[in-house]
Amino acid sequence: MNQEHLEGGVTLFSTCPQSATCEPETYVRKVIDVARWSERAGCAGILVYSDNSLADPWLVSQTIIQNTERLCPLVAVQPVYMHPYTVAKMISTVALLHRRRVHLNMIAGGFKNDLNALNDPTVHDRRYDRLVEYTRVIKLLLAGEHPVTYDGEYYQVHQLKLTPGLPRDLFPYFLMSGSSEAGVAAARATGAISVEYPLPSAGVVHWKPAIGLQCGIRVGIIARRTAALAWETAHNRFPVDRKGQLMHQLAMKVSDSAWHRILEDAGKDAQDDQNPYWLEPFRNYQTFCPYLVGSYDIVARELAQYIGAGCRAVILDIPTEEEELDHIGVVFRQASAIAKP
């Protein structure tokens, strides 16, 4: 895969392993391995998750930066964890120390138990209103054109200047997670790339991004030379898990995120070699995104539908081995060729 930029083509991000699913003794090694695989595969960046159950994403990102040459962390941030000034300061300090860009994945927070534990009762749509202000303050500080004064409902700063300043060529990409109307509106209001969990491409006509709004998707891919080999790999990697299904049902009860409800109703068609859209890993609580499974040709045609509809960023699921990214590279080369005008 060739590294591309959001201004043209499709930008690829992989995803960092989660500390909650790794042994403490091996976690750092897994982070380093996945980061290096991702860089060699040509990914522009790597998503680093953030929630109450995980290691701090900024410290994990430091490990990624120290063990790669170009790969840029895509750090998940939400207002309840830190002030927007702190986020901007982290980005500018990383730039000073490492000459490395840090991208931001703006999240409103979807697990009510996490938010309640932090005494944050803000309802779903209002969290996106807050996230808009949060993002605007960060962007103003990073722009560094003058001291920032901002008088919003959630954030107020007066003549606040960011030091050290951020070089313009290291200004981050802002991605906004959210499939709800409030999430898409927040992306439009802040100029962020709106990231969704895609539905099957048969409904992609309804997904086409609005004028002026860049869109991205988060999706896993398992592709092989034949569909049979791909499905065999998929079922071995994600076997049916009754305990996981119960955990998924519990997560559905404590989440008010629109994407949980949307995915729950998607992809119910019978599995066959011509239908690559697969949700069983999601329903077994083994991952948090849809998968595309099948031969290179079948998955490439499915992916090309999203690219043709305006998708400009793809966040892949956590790779299990470096070879997996080689297979994905074949798919993206084919999909890019199909989607070209």
Secondary structure, DSSP 8 states (H G I E B T S, - for coil): ----BTTBS-EEEEE---GGGS-HHHHHHHHHHHHHHHHHTT-SEEEE--STTS--HHHHHHHHHHT-SS-EEEEEE-TTTS-HHHHHHHHHHHHHHH----EEEE----BHHHHHHTT----HHHHHHHHHHHHHHHHHHHH-SS-EEEE-SS-EEEEE--SS---GGG---EEEE--SHHHHHHHHHHT-EEEE----GGGGGGT---TT--EEEEEEEEEESSHHHHHHHHHHHS---HHHHHHHHHHHHHB--HHHHHHHTS--S--BTTB-EE-HHHHTTS-SS-EEEEEHHHHHHHHHHHHHTTEEEEEE---SSHHHHHHHHHHHHHHHHHH--
